[in-house]
Amino acid sequence: MRTKDCTTCDRTLPLAQFARHPQGSKCTHDRETCKKCWRQWLQAQVASKPFDQITCAQCNNVLSQGEVRALATKKVYDK
């Protein structure tokens, strides 16, 4: 099984634990943040920023509504 280190939590996890960029994403970098850390990042972003200013956890790309929907849990997205 192939694994990768999350740059946020420093855990070594299976590749399946890293979300892929949603279709149409402007991000071109490899995903280095695990799904759990991404969801925590989005939860904090949703709680503290206007919806049109939520950014990628790894770069300054502002995420589209579709990207947020694809990466967030339903509970976080519905906020």
Secondary structure, 3 states (H helix, E strand, C coil): CCEEECCCCCCEEEHHHCCCCCCCCCCCCCCCCCHHHHHHHHHHHHHHCCHHHCECCCCCCECCHHHHHHHCCHHHHCC
